Amino acid sequence: MLSFLLEGEAIIAANLAPVIGGIGVALCVLLCGLGSAIGLRITGTTAAAVLTEQPKKNGSVMILSVLPSTQGLYGFVLGLISYTKISQLTGTQGWEMFIACLPLAIVGMLSAIIQGKTAVGGLKALAKSDLTSGKLILYPAMVETYAILALVVSILMTQNIVV
């Protein structure tokens, strides 16, 4: 009787692997998208203020204000890459997928928000001076570096899951 129960628990655990992996992928996509939306809200309000005073700087303002959107794209890319494996996950592979998505989920969300705040500094400098966005993009781009590193780590971790 006890062996039957243990076998039943193993079957349930195996059937939950795609669910657990799917939750990890979904969290990654959702958190990266949420971070990007918050970052874009932060830059968008400042961009609108700058453009009411200096509409000729539209191109430079646009470049700085859309930077936080990339983390949402990174989450989407990882979601597409990982999606094909989800239904094939068994045993502990669901947890492996969940954990593999965590670096980008966390860093993607936080870096998008921080990048938005950093880009606001550039937008304010752009409003007060004749600097171009090319000179001001460096600081938000430095934040972007960590989102890219998290994307690479999460991709490598998901590709390491053999199904």
C-alpha positions as semicolon CSV with decimal commas, in nm:
position;residue;x (nm);y (nm);z (nm)
1;M;0,000;0,000;0,000
2;L;0,280;0,241;0,091
3;S;0,466;0,177;-0,236
4;F;0,145;0,255;-0,428
5;L;0,120;0,592;-0,251
6;L;0,481;0,676;-0,323
7;E;0,437;0,588;-0,687
8;G;0,126;0,805;-0,700
9;E;0,319;1,098;-0,553
10;A;0,591;1,052;-0,815
11;I;0,329;1,059;-1,091
12;I;0,178;1,377;-0,949
13;A;0,524;1,538;-0,922
14;A;0,603;1,442;-1,282
15;N;0,273;1,587;-1,400
16;L;0,342;1,912;-1,214
17;A;0,677;1,969;-1,385
18;P;0,525;2,151;-1,687
19;V;0,310;2,360;-1,453
20;I;0,604;2,464;-1,236
21;G;0,823;2,537;-1,540
22;G;0,538;2,725;-1,703
23;I;0,491;2,940;-1,393
24;G;0,862;3,028;-1,402
25;V;0,846;3,130;-1,768
26;A;0,523;3,323;-1,714
27;L;0,669;3,507;-1,415
28;C;0,972;3,603;-1,620
29;V;0,761;3,742;-1,903
30;L;0,523;3,918;-1,664
31;L;0,787;4,070;-1,436
32;C;1,002;4,193;-1,724
33;G;0,694;4,343;-1,888
34;L;0,584;4,504;-1,563
35;G;0,928;4,653;-1,504
36;S;0,933;4,790;-1,857
37;A;0,587;4,941;-1,817
38;I;0,690;5,113;-1,493
39;G;1,018;5,233;-1,647
40;L;0,834;5,367;-1,952
41;R;0,586;5,547;-1,730
42;I;0,875;5,712;-1,547
43;T;1,046;5,825;-1,868
44;G;0,722;5,906;-2,047
45;T;0,608;6,166;-1,798
46;T;0,944;6,342;-1,809
47;A;0,962;6,314;-2,188
48;A;0,622;6,480;-2,220
49;A;0,737;6,766;-1,999
50;V;1,057;6,814;-2,201
51;L;0,870;6,809;-2,531
52;T;0,621;7,075;-2,422
53;E;0,916;7,311;-2,372
54;Q;1,140;7,193;-2,658
55;P;0,949;7,004;-2,928
56;K;1,249;7,009;-3,165
57;K;1,429;6,760;-2,940
58;N;1,174;6,488;-3,017
59;G;1,427;6,241;-3,161
60;S;1,668;6,267;-2,870
61;V;1,385;6,250;-2,618
62;M;1,241;5,942;-2,789
63;I;1,572;5,755;-2,775
64;L;1,615;5,812;-2,402
65;S;1,253;5,750;-2,312
66;V;1,210;5,408;-2,478
67;L;1,520;5,245;-2,327
68;P;1,333;5,065;-2,044
69;S;1,120;4,879;-2,299
70;T;1,402;4,639;-2,388
71;Q;1,371;4,435;-2,069
72;G;1,013;4,348;-2,162
73;L;1,143;4,226;-2,497
74;Y;1,409;4,016;-2,324
75;G;1,144;3,848;-2,111
76;F;0,937;3,782;-2,421
77;V;1,237;3,631;-2,602
78;L;1,314;3,397;-2,312
79;G;0,946;3,303;-2,300
80;L;0,952;3,209;-2,670
81;I;1,273;3,011;-2,634
82;S;1,150;2,823;-2,326
83;Y;0,791;2,768;-2,437
84;T;0,874;2,473;-2,660
85;K;1,024;2,280;-2,368
86;I;0,751;2,332;-2,109
87;S;0,519;2,047;-2,210
88;Q;0,810;1,802;-2,219
89;L;0,937;1,870;-1,865
90;T;0,933;1,583;-1,617
91;G;1,043;1,528;-1,259
92;T;1,268;1,804;-1,130
93;Q;1,299;1,970;-1,470
94;G;1,002;2,192;-1,387
95;W;1,195;2,339;-1,097
96;E;1,505;2,368;-1,314
97;M;1,307;2,575;-1,564
98;F;1,155;2,784;-1,285
99;I;1,499;2,860;-1,140
100;A;1,649;2,925;-1,485
101;C;1,395;3,201;-1,543
102;L;1,462;3,376;-1,211
103;P;1,777;3,571;-1,312
104;L;1,602;3,751;-1,595
105;A;1,272;3,781;-1,409
106;I;1,431;3,964;-1,117
107;V;1,705;4,159;-1,293
108;G;1,480;4,240;-1,590
109;M;1,209;4,393;-1,373
110;L;1,440;4,588;-1,144
111;S;1,677;4,709;-1,416
112;A;1,390;4,842;-1,627
113;I;1,267;5,053;-1,336
114;I;1,618;5,171;-1,248
115;Q;1,694;5,238;-1,612
116;G;1,382;5,453;-1,635
117;K;1,499;5,658;-1,339
118;T;1,847;5,688;-1,489
119;A;1,707;5,795;-1,826
120;V;1,506;6,069;-1,653
121;G;1,835;6,227;-1,547
122;G;1,939;6,228;-1,911
123;L;1,607;6,376;-2,018
124;K;1,640;6,655;-1,763
125;A;1,994;6,728;-1,881
126;L;1,869;6,728;-2,239
127;A;1,605;6,985;-2,149
128;K;1,857;7,219;-1,987
129;S;2,142;7,197;-2,235
130;D;2,238;7,143;-2,597
131;L;2,370;6,793;-2,532
132;T;2,252;6,519;-2,765
133;S;2,105;6,189;-2,654
134;G;2,418;6,013;-2,780
135;K;2,619;6,160;-2,494
136;L;2,343;6,098;-2,240
137;I;2,255;5,742;-2,337
138;L;2,568;5,598;-2,177
139;Y;2,433;5,599;-1,822
140;P;2,104;5,420;-1,890
141;A;2,292;5,183;-2,123
142;M;2,516;5,081;-1,833
143;V;2,204;4,961;-1,651
144;E;2,102;4,773;-1,967
145;T;2,422;4,570;-1,948
146;Y;2,298;4,380;-1,645
147;A;1,967;4,297;-1,809
148;I;2,158;4,155;-2,106
149;L;2,380;3,950;-1,873
150;A;2,072;3,813;-1,695
151;L;1,917;3,724;-2,032
152;V;2,229;3,534;-2,136
153;V;2,246;3,347;-1,805
154;S;1,877;3,252;-1,820
155;I;1,909;3,136;-2,182
156;L;2,214;2,923;-2,096
157;M;2,034;2,774;-1,796
158;T;1,718;2,690;-1,994
159;Q;1,922;2,540;-2,277
160;N;2,099;2,321;-2,023
161;I;1,770;2,147;-1,937
162;V;1,771;1,829;-2,145
163;V;1,420;1,709;-2,228
